[in-house]
Amino acid sequence: MKNNVDYSLYLKNLFIIYSVIILIISLIGNLNYYMHFFHIPDFIILISNITYGIWLIISLIYLFLFCILMKNLPILLLKIGIISLFSSALSLIIYALTGIFFNDIDYFLLFLVILMSCCLYVMFLSNFNNNFLDYMNYKIAYKYHENEEYDKAFEIYKKLENKNYKSIYFYYNLGIIYHYQKKDFEKAIELYDKVLSISSDDVKSLIQKYDVLSSLDRDEESLEVIDEMLKLEPDNSEFLARKANTLSYLEKYEKAMEYYDKSLIINSEEIIALIGKYGALFRLKKYGGALKYCNKVLEIDNTNYGHWLNKGFILFKIKKYEDALIAYDKALNLEPNDIETLIYKALVFEELKEYDKAFELYDEALRIDSNNSEVLNSKGFLLSELDRLDEGLECINKSLEITPNDPDTLHSKAYTLEKLGKFDEALEYYDKALKINPEDKDFIEDRENLLKKMNKNQ
């Protein structure tokens, strides 16, 4: 990466040298129109004509490369016009110089004016070269970006940012790297906002800003952004579905359903709306509706193991255990080592009282990840339920070594200690679990039952 940047510095120097050469060659080339003042031999005139031709060719190549790389014809035509203007001025310089030899004050004044014009010309070329260099660096960085060489791209982007390089494409692409690679979400938002300050209707930047805010659970701000998107594209089914998702996260379910339905009227296969709607219905414990929309998603995409996993969980909630096992098997066919699916499938066998099969699944999960605290806790809790209390406590303690503040594992330990008759210790762990998750109804109920037992024993 560093070599490319150094090469660009050489390129800049080359352009500066070229700017000087183009002036010199132009001066020599234009002499051929005024040779009669100086009585210069014919071979000098020939050399002058050749140099003038070289100047024209170099200029055309220079402008052609600019056209190809910049792809911006209005700016190109402006620059051609300016270069042509100053090139003509160079010819007049020679004419003015000849006038000075004849002590003509008008010619002298003309010479001063045109000399100032030439200075502006050099300044123009210098600015042009700097902008061109920055653009070239941006193109190099973007190529790295496209090839997923993000660190190399980021290095150049940062140097351009330090030089105050301004381009909505640059801001957007740097925002993407901060967003997805660097995980610096605030910086990503800042860059997306820069794009939007220049072009408020840039939908791509609005989408990315919405995604960042959603990932940060800043749902009220997300809602404002999605409203801006819908002002630009009110009938966009994806945007309507995204708004519905945000409303769902804010627990405004009635309004969310309205937007899910609007989205699905426009596009009955809008996957974001279908996924969001079955998720919202599940949270509302409307499992029949959740299953209906989950099935619609699977009709469109049956290769995503997550949807099979979710279907299995919905079926588990409505106690259709055999169907749940089929769904979990579909998920495991797609992702054989997915521990979450193995745990949920084991829970189905627990409900069916097929405990050996449940233990087989827990052991299979532990072969994949022997330090998975969730598996250790689930296996330990089942052992405790089956009165294999010492084995259960061993698994639960190992789980707590890995995740000491997990409320479910603290609850499992409290439950096991209670069954062992260690009520004071059990109460201590119920309290720890409730301190982390004070609204869990199972924790509250189990603690109250323990207190009743303790009061009876007194």
MIBA-178346 format. One record per residue (C-alpha): z, x, y. Coordinates in nm, 2 decimals. Layout:
zz->Z&xx->X&yy->Y
...
# end
This chain:
zz->0.00&xx->0.00&yy->0.00
zz->0.10&xx->0.28&yy->0.24
zz->-0.23&xx->0.45&yy->0.19
zz->-0.42&xx->0.13&yy->0.30
zz->-0.22&xx->0.12&yy->0.62
zz->-0.28&xx->0.48&yy->0.70
zz->-0.65&xx->0.43&yy->0.63
zz->-0.65&xx->0.15&yy->0.89
zz->-0.51&xx->0.39&yy->1.15
zz->-0.80&xx->0.62&yy->1.08
zz->-1.03&xx->0.32&yy->1.12
zz->-0.87&xx->0.24&yy->1.46
zz->-0.94&xx->0.60&yy->1.57
zz->-1.30&xx->0.57&yy->1.45
zz->-1.35&xx->0.26&yy->1.66
zz->-1.21&xx->0.44&yy->1.97
zz->-1.44&xx->0.74&yy->1.91
zz->-1.73&xx->0.50&yy->1.86
zz->-1.65&xx->0.33&yy->2.20
zz->-1.68&xx->0.66&yy->2.38
zz->-2.00&xx->0.76&yy->2.19
zz->-2.17&xx->0.42&yy->2.26
zz->-2.11&xx->0.48&yy->2.64
zz->-2.26&xx->0.84&yy->2.62
zz->-2.56&xx->0.74&yy->2.41
zz->-2.62&xx->0.44&yy->2.63
zz->-2.62&xx->0.66&yy->2.94
zz->-2.86&xx->0.91&yy->2.78
zz->-3.08&xx->0.63&yy->2.65
zz->-3.12&xx->0.46&yy->2.98
zz->-3.23&xx->0.79&yy->3.15
zz->-3.58&xx->0.73&yy->3.01
zz->-3.63&xx->0.46&yy->3.28
zz->-3.55&xx->0.70&yy->3.56
zz->-3.70&xx->1.03&yy->3.44
zz->-3.94&xx->1.05&yy->3.73
zz->-3.65&xx->1.13&yy->3.96
zz->-3.56&xx->1.44&yy->3.76
zz->-3.89&xx->1.57&yy->3.63
zz->-3.76&xx->1.60&yy->3.28
zz->-4.00&xx->1.73&yy->3.01
zz->-4.16&xx->1.48&yy->2.76
zz->-3.96&xx->1.61&yy->2.46
zz->-3.64&xx->1.53&yy->2.64
zz->-3.77&xx->1.17&yy->2.71
zz->-3.85&xx->1.15&yy->2.33
zz->-3.49&xx->1.25&yy->2.24
zz->-3.36&xx->1.00&yy->2.50
zz->-3.57&xx->0.72&yy->2.34
zz->-3.44&xx->0.81&yy->1.99
zz->-3.08&xx->0.81&yy->2.11
zz->-3.13&xx->0.47&yy->2.28
zz->-3.27&xx->0.33&yy->1.95
zz->-2.97&xx->0.47&yy->1.76
zz->-2.74&xx->0.30&yy->2.01
zz->-2.91&xx->-0.04&yy->1.95
zz->-2.90&xx->0.00&yy->1.57
zz->-2.52&xx->0.10&yy->1.57
zz->-2.45&xx->-0.20&yy->1.80
zz->-2.63&xx->-0.44&yy->1.58
zz->-2.45&xx->-0.31&yy->1.27
zz->-2.12&xx->-0.33&yy->1.45
zz->-2.18&xx->-0.69&yy->1.56
zz->-2.31&xx->-0.78&yy->1.21
zz->-1.99&xx->-0.65&yy->1.04
zz->-1.79&xx->-0.84&yy->1.30
zz->-1.98&xx->-1.16&yy->1.22
zz->-1.93&xx->-1.12&yy->0.84
zz->-1.56&xx->-1.04&yy->0.87
zz->-1.45&xx->-1.27&yy->1.14
zz->-1.67&xx->-1.57&yy->1.06
zz->-1.62&xx->-1.70&yy->1.41
zz->-1.96&xx->-1.74&yy->1.58
zz->-1.84&xx->-1.88&yy->1.92
zz->-1.62&xx->-1.57&yy->1.97
zz->-1.90&xx->-1.35&yy->1.84
zz->-2.15&xx->-1.49&yy->2.09
zz->-1.90&xx->-1.43&yy->2.38
zz->-1.85&xx->-1.07&yy->2.28
zz->-2.23&xx->-1.01&yy->2.24
zz->-2.27&xx->-1.15&yy->2.59
zz->-2.00&xx->-0.92&yy->2.74
zz->-2.14&xx->-0.62&yy->2.56
zz->-2.49&xx->-0.70&yy->2.68
zz->-2.36&xx->-0.74&yy->3.04
zz->-2.19&xx->-0.40&yy->3.05
zz->-2.49&xx->-0.24&yy->2.87
zz->-2.71&xx->-0.36&yy->3.16
zz->-2.45&xx->-0.23&yy->3.40
zz->-2.48&xx->0.12&yy->3.24
zz->-2.85&xx->0.12&yy->3.34
zz->-2.76&xx->0.04&yy->3.70
zz->-2.51&xx->0.32&yy->3.71
zz->-2.80&xx->0.57&yy->3.67
zz->-2.99&xx->0.38&yy->3.94
zz->-2.69&xx->0.40&yy->4.17
zz->-2.63&xx->0.77&yy->4.10
zz->-2.99&xx->0.84&yy->4.21
zz->-2.92&xx->0.64&yy->4.53
zz->-2.62&xx->0.87&yy->4.60
zz->-2.86&xx->1.17&yy->4.61
zz->-3.03&xx->0.99&yy->4.90
zz->-2.70&xx->0.93&yy->5.09
zz->-2.74&xx->0.55&yy->5.07
zz->-2.40&xx->0.39&yy->5.12
zz->-2.51&xx->0.06&yy->4.95
zz->-2.59&xx->0.25&yy->4.63
zz->-2.25&xx->0.43&yy->4.65
zz->-2.07&xx->0.10&yy->4.67
zz->-2.27&xx->-0.04&yy->4.38
zz->-2.18&xx->0.27&yy->4.19
zz->-1.80&xx->0.21&yy->4.24
zz->-1.83&xx->-0.15&yy->4.14
zz->-2.02&xx->-0.07&yy->3.82
zz->-1.78&xx->0.21&yy->3.74
zz->-1.49&xx->-0.04&yy->3.75
zz->-1.70&xx->-0.26&yy->3.53
zz->-1.74&xx->0.02&yy->3.28
zz->-1.36&xx->0.07&yy->3.28
zz->-1.32&xx->-0.29&yy->3.20
zz->-1.58&xx->-0.25&yy->2.92
zz->-1.37&xx->0.03&yy->2.76
zz->-1.06&xx->-0.18&yy->2.79
zz->-1.24&xx->-0.47&yy->2.63
zz->-1.36&xx->-0.25&yy->2.34
zz->-1.00&xx->-0.11&yy->2.29
zz->-0.86&xx->-0.47&yy->2.28
zz->-1.14&xx->-0.57&yy->2.05
zz->-1.07&xx->-0.28&yy->1.81
zz->-0.70&xx->-0.36&yy->1.80
zz->-0.76&xx->-0.72&yy->1.72
zz->-1.02&xx->-0.62&yy->1.47
zz->-0.78&xx->-0.38&yy->1.30
zz->-0.50&xx->-0.64&yy->1.28
zz->-0.74&xx->-0.88&yy->1.13
zz->-0.85&xx->-0.62&yy->0.88
zz->-0.49&xx->-0.55&yy->0.78
zz->-0.43&xx->-0.93&yy->0.75
zz->-0.73&xx->-0.95&yy->0.51
zz->-0.59&xx->-0.66&yy->0.30
zz->-0.25&xx->-0.83&yy->0.28
zz->-0.41&xx->-1.17&yy->0.20
zz->-0.60&xx->-1.01&yy->-0.09
zz->-0.28&xx->-0.87&yy->-0.23
zz->-0.13&xx->-1.22&yy->-0.18
zz->-0.41&xx->-1.38&yy->-0.38
zz->-0.36&xx->-1.12&yy->-0.66
zz->0.01&xx->-1.20&yy->-0.67
zz->0.11&xx->-0.85&yy->-0.55
zz->0.36&xx->-1.01&yy->-0.31
zz->0.56&xx->-0.70&yy->-0.22
zz->0.25&xx->-0.52&yy->-0.11
zz->0.13&xx->-0.82&yy->0.09
zz->0.48&xx->-0.86&yy->0.24
zz->0.49&xx->-0.50&yy->0.36
zz->0.17&xx->-0.55&yy->0.57
zz->0.27&xx->-0.90&yy->0.68
zz->0.59&xx->-0.76&yy->0.82
zz->0.41&xx->-0.49&yy->1.02
zz->0.18&xx->-0.75&yy->1.16
zz->0.47&xx->-0.97&yy->1.25
zz->0.63&xx->-0.67&yy->1.43
zz->0.31&xx->-0.63&yy->1.63
zz->0.34&xx->-1.00&yy->1.72
zz->0.02&xx->-1.09&yy->1.54
zz->-0.06&xx->-1.45&yy->1.60
zz->-0.25&xx->-1.67&yy->1.35
zz->-0.16&xx->-2.00&yy->1.19
zz->-0.29&xx->-1.86&yy->0.86
zz->-0.08&xx->-1.55&yy->0.89
zz->0.24&xx->-1.76&yy->0.97
zz->0.17&xx->-1.99&yy->0.68
zz->0.11&xx->-1.72&yy->0.42
zz->0.41&xx->-1.52&yy->0.53
zz->0.61&xx->-1.84&yy->0.52
zz->0.50&xx->-1.89&yy->0.16
zz->0.63&xx->-1.55&yy->0.06
zz->0.97&xx->-1.61&yy->0.23
zz->0.98&xx->-1.95&yy->0.06
zz->0.89&xx->-1.87&yy->-0.30
zz->0.94&xx->-1.50&yy->-0.34
zz->1.21&xx->-1.39&yy->-0.10
zz->1.40&xx->-1.72&yy->-0.12
zz->1.48&xx->-1.69&yy->0.25
zz->1.44&xx->-2.06&yy->0.32
zz->1.55&xx->-2.05&yy->0.69
zz->1.29&xx->-1.79&yy->0.77
zz->1.02&xx->-1.99&yy->0.58
zz->1.11&xx->-2.30&yy->0.79
zz->1.08&xx->-2.09&yy->1.11
zz->0.73&xx->-1.97&yy->1.01
zz->0.62&xx->-2.32&yy->0.91
zz->0.75&xx->-2.44&yy->1.25
zz->0.54&xx->-2.17&yy->1.43
zz->0.23&xx->-2.31&yy->1.26
zz->0.32&xx->-2.66&yy->1.36
zz->0.39&xx->-2.56&yy->1.72
zz->0.02&xx->-2.45&yy->1.73
zz->-0.12&xx->-2.72&yy->1.51
zz->0.11&xx->-3.02&yy->1.48
zz->-0.12&xx->-3.19&yy->1.23
zz->-0.13&xx->-2.90&yy->0.98
zz->-0.05&xx->-3.10&yy->0.67
zz->-0.01&xx->-2.80&yy->0.44
zz->0.27&xx->-2.66&yy->0.65
zz->0.44&xx->-3.00&yy->0.67
zz->0.43&xx->-3.03&yy->0.29
zz->0.59&xx->-2.68&yy->0.26
zz->0.85&xx->-2.75&yy->0.52
zz->0.93&xx->-3.08&yy->0.34
zz->0.97&xx->-2.89&yy->0.01
zz->1.20&xx->-2.63&yy->0.16
zz->1.42&xx->-2.89&yy->0.32
zz->1.43&xx->-3.10&yy->-0.01
zz->1.53&xx->-2.79&yy->-0.21
zz->1.82&xx->-2.74&yy->0.04
zz->1.93&xx->-3.10&yy->0.00
zz->1.87&xx->-3.16&yy->0.38
zz->1.73&xx->-3.50&yy->0.30
zz->1.76&xx->-3.65&yy->0.65
zz->1.55&xx->-3.37&yy->0.79
zz->1.31&xx->-3.41&yy->0.49
zz->1.27&xx->-3.78&yy->0.58
zz->1.17&xx->-3.69&yy->0.93
zz->0.90&xx->-3.45&yy->0.80
zz->0.76&xx->-3.69&yy->0.55
zz->0.74&xx->-3.95&yy->0.82
zz->0.52&xx->-3.71&yy->1.02
zz->0.30&xx->-3.66&yy->0.72
zz->0.26&xx->-4.04&yy->0.67
zz->0.16&xx->-4.07&yy->1.04
zz->-0.13&xx->-3.84&yy->0.96
zz->-0.21&xx->-4.00&yy->0.62
zz->-0.05&xx->-4.34&yy->0.59
zz->-0.22&xx->-4.43&yy->0.27
zz->-0.16&xx->-4.10&yy->0.09
zz->0.00&xx->-4.21&yy->-0.25
zz->0.17&xx->-3.87&yy->-0.29
zz->0.33&xx->-3.88&yy->0.05
zz->0.46&xx->-4.23&yy->-0.01
zz->0.61&xx->-4.12&yy->-0.34
zz->0.77&xx->-3.82&yy->-0.18
zz->0.93&xx->-4.04&yy->0.08
zz->1.05&xx->-4.27&yy->-0.20
zz->1.21&xx->-3.96&yy->-0.37
zz->1.39&xx->-3.87&yy->-0.05
zz->1.52&xx->-4.22&yy->0.00
zz->1.64&xx->-4.21&yy->-0.36
zz->1.83&xx->-3.89&yy->-0.31
zz->1.99&xx->-4.06&yy->-0.01
zz->2.09&xx->-4.34&yy->-0.25
zz->1.88&xx->-4.59&yy->-0.05
zz->1.74&xx->-4.72&yy->-0.37
zz->1.60&xx->-5.06&yy->-0.25
zz->1.39&xx->-4.89&yy->0.02
zz->1.29&xx->-4.62&yy->-0.23
zz->1.16&xx->-4.88&yy->-0.48
zz->0.95&xx->-5.03&yy->-0.20
zz->0.78&xx->-4.69&yy->-0.13
zz->0.74&xx->-4.62&yy->-0.51
zz->0.56&xx->-4.95&yy->-0.54
zz->0.34&xx->-4.89&yy->-0.23
zz->0.24&xx->-4.55&yy->-0.38
zz->0.16&xx->-4.70&yy->-0.72
zz->-0.05&xx->-4.99&yy->-0.56
zz->-0.27&xx->-4.72&yy->-0.41
zz->-0.28&xx->-4.50&yy->-0.72
zz->-0.13&xx->-4.65&yy->-1.04
zz->-0.13&xx->-4.30&yy->-1.19
zz->0.05&xx->-4.12&yy->-0.91
zz->0.27&xx->-3.89&yy->-1.12
zz->0.52&xx->-3.82&yy->-0.85
zz->0.59&xx->-4.19&yy->-0.80
zz->0.61&xx->-4.26&yy->-1.18
zz->0.85&xx->-3.97&yy->-1.24
zz->1.06&xx->-4.05&yy->-0.93
zz->1.08&xx->-4.42&yy->-1.02
zz->1.20&xx->-4.37&yy->-1.38
zz->1.46&xx->-4.11&yy->-1.25
zz->1.59&xx->-4.36&yy->-0.98
zz->1.61&xx->-4.64&yy->-1.24
zz->1.80&xx->-4.42&yy->-1.47
zz->2.05&xx->-4.34&yy->-1.20
zz->2.09&xx->-4.71&yy->-1.14
zz->2.15&xx->-4.75&yy->-1.51
zz->1.84&xx->-4.97&yy->-1.54
zz->1.75&xx->-4.80&yy->-1.87
zz->1.48&xx->-5.05&yy->-1.97
zz->1.28&xx->-5.00&yy->-1.65
zz->1.34&xx->-4.62&yy->-1.67
zz->1.20&xx->-4.62&yy->-2.03
zz->0.90&xx->-4.82&yy->-1.91
zz->0.80&xx->-4.57&yy->-1.64
zz->0.89&xx->-4.27&yy->-1.85
zz->0.64&xx->-4.40&yy->-2.11
zz->0.37&xx->-4.43&yy->-1.84
zz->0.43&xx->-4.07&yy->-1.74
zz->0.39&xx->-3.97&yy->-2.10
zz->0.06&xx->-4.16&yy->-2.13
zz->-0.07&xx->-3.94&yy->-1.85
zz->0.09&xx->-3.61&yy->-1.96
zz->0.24&xx->-3.59&yy->-2.31
zz->0.25&xx->-3.21&yy->-2.30
zz->0.56&xx->-3.18&yy->-2.07
zz->0.86&xx->-3.13&yy->-2.29
zz->1.09&xx->-3.24&yy->-2.00
zz->0.96&xx->-3.60&yy->-2.01
zz->1.02&xx->-3.62&yy->-2.39
zz->1.37&xx->-3.48&yy->-2.33
zz->1.43&xx->-3.75&yy->-2.06
zz->1.29&xx->-4.02&yy->-2.29
zz->1.53&xx->-3.91&yy->-2.56
zz->1.82&xx->-3.93&yy->-2.32
zz->1.73&xx->-4.28&yy->-2.20
zz->1.70&xx->-4.40&yy->-2.57
zz->2.03&xx->-4.23&yy->-2.64
zz->2.19&xx->-4.43&yy->-2.36
zz->2.06&xx->-4.76&yy->-2.50
zz->2.18&xx->-4.65&yy->-2.85
zz->1.83&xx->-4.63&yy->-3.00
zz->1.93&xx->-4.32&yy->-3.19
zz->1.64&xx->-4.29&yy->-3.43
zz->1.39&xx->-4.32&yy->-3.15
zz->1.59&xx->-4.07&yy->-2.95
zz->1.56&xx->-3.82&yy->-3.24
zz->1.18&xx->-3.87&yy->-3.24
zz->1.16&xx->-3.80&yy->-2.87
zz->1.38&xx->-3.49&yy->-2.90
zz->1.16&xx->-3.36&yy->-3.19
zz->0.85&xx->-3.40&yy->-2.96
zz->1.03&xx->-3.20&yy->-2.70
zz->1.12&xx->-2.93&yy->-2.95
zz->0.77&xx->-2.91&yy->-3.08
zz->0.67&xx->-2.81&yy->-2.73
zz->0.97&xx->-2.59&yy->-2.66
zz->1.14&xx->-2.49&yy->-2.99
zz->1.41&xx->-2.28&yy->-2.82
zz->1.52&xx->-2.52&yy->-2.55
zz->1.89&xx->-2.52&yy->-2.58
zz->1.94&xx->-2.84&yy->-2.38
zz->1.73&xx->-3.04&yy->-2.62
zz->1.92&xx->-2.90&yy->-2.92
zz->2.25&xx->-3.00&yy->-2.76
zz->2.13&xx->-3.36&yy->-2.69
zz->1.98&xx->-3.39&yy->-3.04
zz->2.32&xx->-3.27&yy->-3.18
zz->2.49&xx->-3.55&yy->-2.98
zz->2.27&xx->-3.81&yy->-3.15
zz->2.38&xx->-3.68&yy->-3.49
zz->2.74&xx->-3.70&yy->-3.37
zz->2.69&xx->-4.07&yy->-3.29
zz->2.54&xx->-4.12&yy->-3.63
zz->2.84&xx->-3.93&yy->-3.78
zz->2.61&xx->-3.68&yy->-3.94
zz->2.83&xx->-3.39&yy->-3.83
zz->2.68&xx->-3.12&yy->-4.06
zz->2.34&xx->-3.17&yy->-3.89
zz->2.51&xx->-3.16&yy->-3.55
zz->2.68&xx->-2.82&yy->-3.64
zz->2.35&xx->-2.69&yy->-3.77
zz->2.19&xx->-2.76&yy->-3.43
zz->2.48&xx->-2.60&yy->-3.24
zz->2.46&xx->-2.29&yy->-3.46
zz->2.08&xx->-2.28&yy->-3.40
zz->2.14&xx->-2.29&yy->-3.03
zz->2.40&xx->-2.01&yy->-3.05
zz->2.15&xx->-1.79&yy->-3.24
zz->1.92&xx->-1.83&yy->-2.94
zz->2.20&xx->-1.76&yy->-2.69
zz->2.54&xx->-1.66&yy->-2.84
zz->2.70&xx->-1.68&yy->-2.49
zz->2.59&xx->-2.02&yy->-2.39
zz->2.91&xx->-2.19&yy->-2.26
zz->2.77&xx->-2.54&yy->-2.29
zz->2.69&xx->-2.50&yy->-2.66
zz->3.03&xx->-2.34&yy->-2.73
zz->3.21&xx->-2.62&yy->-2.55
zz->3.01&xx->-2.89&yy->-2.73
zz->3.07&xx->-2.74&yy->-3.06
zz->3.44&xx->-2.68&yy->-2.98
zz->3.49&xx->-3.04&yy->-2.87
zz->3.34&xx->-3.17&yy->-3.19
zz->3.56&xx->-2.94&yy->-3.40
zz->3.86&xx->-3.07&yy->-3.21
zz->3.75&xx->-3.43&yy->-3.27
zz->3.73&xx->-3.36&yy->-3.64
zz->4.09&xx->-3.21&yy->-3.62
zz->3.97&xx->-2.86&yy->-3.68
zz->4.18&xx->-2.77&yy->-3.38
zz->4.22&xx->-2.40&yy->-3.41
zz->3.84&xx->-2.35&yy->-3.46
zz->3.78&xx->-2.59&yy->-3.17
zz->4.02&xx->-2.41&yy->-2.94
zz->3.86&xx->-2.07&yy->-3.03
zz->3.51&xx->-2.20&yy->-2.92
zz->3.65&xx->-2.36&yy->-2.61
zz->3.84&xx->-2.05&yy->-2.50
zz->3.52&xx->-1.84&yy->-2.55
zz->3.34&xx->-2.09&yy->-2.33
zz->3.60&xx->-2.06&yy->-2.06
zz->3.57&xx->-1.68&yy->-2.06
zz->3.21&xx->-1.73&yy->-1.96
zz->3.25&xx->-2.03&yy->-1.72
zz->3.62&xx->-2.05&yy->-1.63
zz->3.58&xx->-2.32&yy->-1.37
zz->3.36&xx->-2.56&yy->-1.57
zz->3.54&xx->-2.90&yy->-1.55
zz->3.40&xx->-3.03&yy->-1.88
zz->3.53&xx->-2.73&yy->-2.07
zz->3.87&xx->-2.75&yy->-1.90
zz->3.88&xx->-3.11&yy->-2.01
zz->3.79&xx->-3.01&yy->-2.36
zz->4.08&xx->-2.76&yy->-2.37
zz->4.32&xx->-3.03&yy->-2.23
zz->4.21&xx->-3.27&yy->-2.50
zz->4.25&xx->-3.01&yy->-2.78
zz->4.60&xx->-2.90&yy->-2.65
zz->4.70&xx->-3.26&yy->-2.63
zz->4.60&xx->-3.31&yy->-3.00
zz->4.80&xx->-2.99&yy->-3.08
zz->5.10&xx->-3.16&yy->-2.91
zz->5.11&xx->-2.91&yy->-2.63
zz->5.14&xx->-3.18&yy->-2.36
zz->5.26&xx->-2.97&yy->-2.07
zz->4.97&xx->-2.72&yy->-2.11
zz->4.73&xx->-3.01&yy->-2.16
zz->4.84&xx->-3.18&yy->-1.84
zz->4.78&xx->-2.85&yy->-1.66
zz->4.42&xx->-2.83&yy->-1.78
zz->4.36&xx->-3.20&yy->-1.70
zz->4.48&xx->-3.12&yy->-1.34
zz->4.25&xx->-2.82&yy->-1.32
zz->3.95&xx->-3.03&yy->-1.43
zz->4.03&xx->-3.31&yy->-1.18
zz->4.08&xx->-3.06&yy->-0.90
zz->3.71&xx->-2.96&yy->-0.95
zz->3.58&xx->-3.31&yy->-1.03
zz->3.84&xx->-3.56&yy->-0.89
zz->3.63&xx->-3.87&yy->-0.94
zz->3.55&xx->-3.84&yy->-1.31
zz->3.67&xx->-4.16&yy->-1.47
zz->3.71&xx->-4.00&yy->-1.82
zz->3.93&xx->-3.72&yy->-1.68
zz->4.15&xx->-3.97&yy->-1.49
zz->4.19&xx->-4.20&yy->-1.79
zz->4.27&xx->-3.92&yy->-2.04
zz->4.53&xx->-3.78&yy->-1.80
zz->4.69&xx->-4.12&yy->-1.75
zz->4.71&xx->-4.17&yy->-2.13
zz->4.87&xx->-3.83&yy->-2.17
zz->5.13&xx->-3.92&yy->-1.91
zz->5.21&xx->-4.24&yy->-2.10
zz->5.26&xx->-4.03&yy->-2.42
zz->5.49&xx->-3.79&yy->-2.24
zz->5.70&xx->-4.07&yy->-2.09
zz->5.74&xx->-4.23&yy->-2.44
zz->5.86&xx->-3.89&yy->-2.58
zz->6.13&xx->-3.85&yy->-2.31
# end
